Amino acid sequence: MIRHLRSRVLSLLRFPSHLPSAHLLPLHGLLSTTASTSPKPLSVKDFLVTDCGLTRQQAVKTSKRLSNLTSLSRPAAALAFLSARGVPRSAIAAAVAADPRILSASVGRVLAPRFAELTEIGLSPSQIVDILSMRRTGSLRGNLLFWIQTLGTYHKLLPLAKSNCDLLSTSLDKVIKPNLNTLRECGVSASDIAGGGSMYSSRLFTVKHKVLMDAIARVEELGVERGSGMFPRALAALSFLSKDILDRKVQLLRKLGFSQDDLVMIVKKAPQVLALSEKKIQRAVEYLMRDASLQAPYIAQRPVLIMYSLEKRLMPRHSLLEVLRHKGLLSVEWDYYTIAAMAQKKFVQKFVDPYKTTFPGLADDYASACLGKA
């Protein structure tokens, strides 16, 4: 009897039958439902907007890269450090938007030592934050000093470093300096690659030296001699295409009717043709030969024709001139390349505007065709 009673009491204490099932929660669950003891929800987005200066749209995107953040203590410390070092709010916002991990960097182990190191070489707080938003590990001082000296200013280095952060970490003696020497032998200087709107990739500085030498060999195999004026352009266009891909495109051009001399002419005049997709090359050449009745040697002498947009340039102009020719309105037969290379404004003035009255809607139809809508 006593044993039975004790068992009954204990079972009631463990599972009170008079309580509804909703109350059968673990202790932490009960506490979490109590408003007075609930912690304030972590709002990374609000912190990024209010404290870091990001726009709401930037904050939504940036917060996804901070999804593992469980506390704002380290970001707040990093932000306070940057502000105390005189980094403008706009520079902080730009750096955080570029790489929000800067907010997770330890002040003592990362930010303070980096600021001390980079301040010594003359960088401003804003410039230091730019660099830290790109890279925060490995040696920076040596690479930064080398590139600033080589390019002349920090401002020339910044866009290159943003497009290729390996510039700040790749070995100077093993990779960068040998590559620079080889590029100079090919007629390409560091300033050429750093120039505004440069066609060159800054990866040429940091690829393994063998990769660069293989790229140079491929360009020479195509008939472009090192030291010629076209060699740097060919190298820029073809340096990151594998030998297999280049071989396939060369074979495609041969299949389409180009001789070896034609191929050499194409590579010398517009090596960028070989950087186009095989589909683009084939469609353009087939159209030029079939619809425009051009021969392979003519195209090879003017390979930019292959690079022009088929749908938005070549086809609309050819079709419009066919209409005018059919109506007997072309008194002079124009050279195809002259027509294709003509600036759009001049083309419209010569071949569209004079016939607006004769052919109502012609201008609108041509404009639509140039947008790829017809």
ChimeraX attribute file (.defattr): number of C-alpha atoms within 10 A of each C-alpha:
attribute: neighborCount
match mode: 1-to-1
recipient: residues
	/A:1	5
	/A:2	7
	/A:3	7
	/A:4	8
	/A:5	9
	/A:6	10
	/A:7	10
	/A:8	11
	/A:9	10
	/A:10	11
	/A:11	11
	/A:12	11
	/A:13	9
	/A:14	8
	/A:15	10
	/A:16	13
	/A:17	10
	/A:18	7
	/A:19	9
	/A:20	8
	/A:21	9
	/A:22	6
	/A:23	10
	/A:24	12
	/A:25	10
	/A:26	8
	/A:27	8
	/A:28	8
	/A:29	11
	/A:30	11
	/A:31	13
	/A:32	12
	/A:33	10
	/A:34	9
	/A:35	9
	/A:36	8
	/A:37	9
	/A:38	10
	/A:39	8
	/A:40	7
	/A:41	6
	/A:42	12
	/A:43	11
	/A:44	21
	/A:45	22
	/A:46	16
	/A:47	17
	/A:48	23
	/A:49	17
	/A:50	13
	/A:51	16
	/A:52	24
	/A:53	20
	/A:54	23
	/A:55	14
	/A:56	14
	/A:57	10
	/A:58	18
	/A:59	23
	/A:60	16
	/A:61	12
	/A:62	21
	/A:63	19
	/A:64	13
	/A:65	12
	/A:66	15
	/A:67	9
	/A:68	8
	/A:69	15
	/A:70	10
	/A:71	11
	/A:72	15
	/A:73	12
	/A:74	16
	/A:75	24
	/A:76	16
	/A:77	16
	/A:78	22
	/A:79	22
	/A:80	13
	/A:81	15
	/A:82	23
	/A:83	14
	/A:84	10
	/A:85	14
	/A:86	11
	/A:87	18
	/A:88	14
	/A:89	17
	/A:90	13
	/A:91	19
	/A:92	25
	/A:93	21
	/A:94	19
	/A:95	22
	/A:96	24
	/A:97	22
	/A:98	16
	/A:99	17
	/A:100	21
	/A:101	18
	/A:102	24
	/A:103	24
	/A:104	18
	/A:105	17
	/A:106	14
	/A:107	20
	/A:108	10
	/A:109	9
	/A:110	16
	/A:111	21
	/A:112	15
	/A:113	12
	/A:114	22
	/A:115	18
	/A:116	11
	/A:117	15
	/A:118	19
	/A:119	14
	/A:120	11
	/A:121	12
	/A:122	11
	/A:123	16
	/A:124	16
	/A:125	19
	/A:126	20
	/A:127	18
	/A:128	20
	/A:129	25
	/A:130	21
	/A:131	21
	/A:132	21
	/A:133	21
	/A:134	21
	/A:135	19
	/A:136	16
	/A:137	11
	/A:138	9
	/A:139	14
	/A:140	19
	/A:141	15
	/A:142	13
	/A:143	18
	/A:144	21
	/A:145	15
	/A:146	14
	/A:147	20
	/A:148	15
	/A:149	12
	/A:150	14
	/A:151	18
	/A:152	12
	/A:153	11
	/A:154	15
	/A:155	11
	/A:156	17
	/A:157	18
	/A:158	19
	/A:159	15
	/A:160	18
	/A:161	19
	/A:162	16
	/A:163	13
	/A:164	16
	/A:165	18
	/A:166	19
	/A:167	22
	/A:168	24
	/A:169	17
	/A:170	19
	/A:171	15
	/A:172	19
	/A:173	9
	/A:174	12
	/A:175	16
	/A:176	20
	/A:177	16
	/A:178	15
	/A:179	23
	/A:180	19
	/A:181	13
	/A:182	18
	/A:183	20
	/A:184	13
	/A:185	12
	/A:186	18
	/A:187	16
	/A:188	20
	/A:189	17
	/A:190	17
	/A:191	13
	/A:192	15
	/A:193	20
	/A:194	19
	/A:195	14
	/A:196	10
	/A:197	8
	/A:198	12
	/A:199	14
	/A:200	18
	/A:201	16
	/A:202	20
	/A:203	18
	/A:204	22
	/A:205	24
	/A:206	25
	/A:207	16
	/A:208	16
	/A:209	19
	/A:210	11
	/A:211	16
	/A:212	21
	/A:213	14
	/A:214	15
	/A:215	22
	/A:216	23
	/A:217	17
	/A:218	21
	/A:219	25
	/A:220	15
	/A:221	11
	/A:222	20
	/A:223	16
	/A:224	24
	/A:225	17
	/A:226	17
	/A:227	13
	/A:228	12
	/A:229	13
	/A:230	17
	/A:231	23
	/A:232	26
	/A:233	21
	/A:234	26
	/A:235	26
	/A:236	21
	/A:237	21
	/A:238	21
	/A:239	25
	/A:240	17
	/A:241	13
	/A:242	13
	/A:243	15
	/A:244	9
	/A:245	14
	/A:246	17
	/A:247	14
	/A:248	13
	/A:249	20
	/A:250	18
	/A:251	12
	/A:252	16
	/A:253	21
	/A:254	15
	/A:255	11
	/A:256	15
	/A:257	14
	/A:258	20
	/A:259	15
	/A:260	14
	/A:261	11
	/A:262	20
	/A:263	22
	/A:264	18
	/A:265	21
	/A:266	24
	/A:267	22
	/A:268	24
	/A:269	19
	/A:270	23
	/A:271	26
	/A:272	20
	/A:273	22
	/A:274	23
	/A:275	20
	/A:276	15
	/A:277	11
	/A:278	17
	/A:279	10
	/A:280	15
	/A:281	19
	/A:282	18
	/A:283	12
	/A:284	20
	/A:285	24
	/A:286	15
	/A:287	16
	/A:288	21
	/A:289	16
	/A:290	11
	/A:291	12
	/A:292	14
	/A:293	11
	/A:294	15
	/A:295	14
	/A:296	21
	/A:297	17
	/A:298	12
	/A:299	20
	/A:300	23
	/A:301	16
	/A:302	15
	/A:303	24
	/A:304	18
	/A:305	21
	/A:306	25
	/A:307	17
	/A:308	15
	/A:309	14
	/A:310	20
	/A:311	16
	/A:312	18
	/A:313	17
	/A:314	22
	/A:315	20
	/A:316	21
	/A:317	23
	/A:318	15
	/A:319	14
	/A:320	18
	/A:321	19
	/A:322	14
	/A:323	12
	/A:324	16
	/A:325	14
	/A:326	10
	/A:327	9
	/A:328	9
	/A:329	13
	/A:330	14
	/A:331	8
	/A:332	7
	/A:333	8
	/A:334	10
	/A:335	8
	/A:336	16
	/A:337	13
	/A:338	9
	/A:339	16
	/A:340	18
	/A:341	14
	/A:342	11
	/A:343	10
	/A:344	14
	/A:345	8
	/A:346	11
	/A:347	15
	/A:348	16
	/A:349	11
	/A:350	11
	/A:351	17
	/A:352	20
	/A:353	12
	/A:354	11
	/A:355	16
	/A:356	13
	/A:357	9
	/A:358	8
	/A:359	11
	/A:360	10
	/A:361	12
	/A:362	16
	/A:363	17
	/A:364	12
	/A:365	15
	/A:366	20
	/A:367	17
	/A:368	14
	/A:369	19
	/A:370	20
	/A:371	13
	/A:372	15
	/A:373	11
	/A:374	12
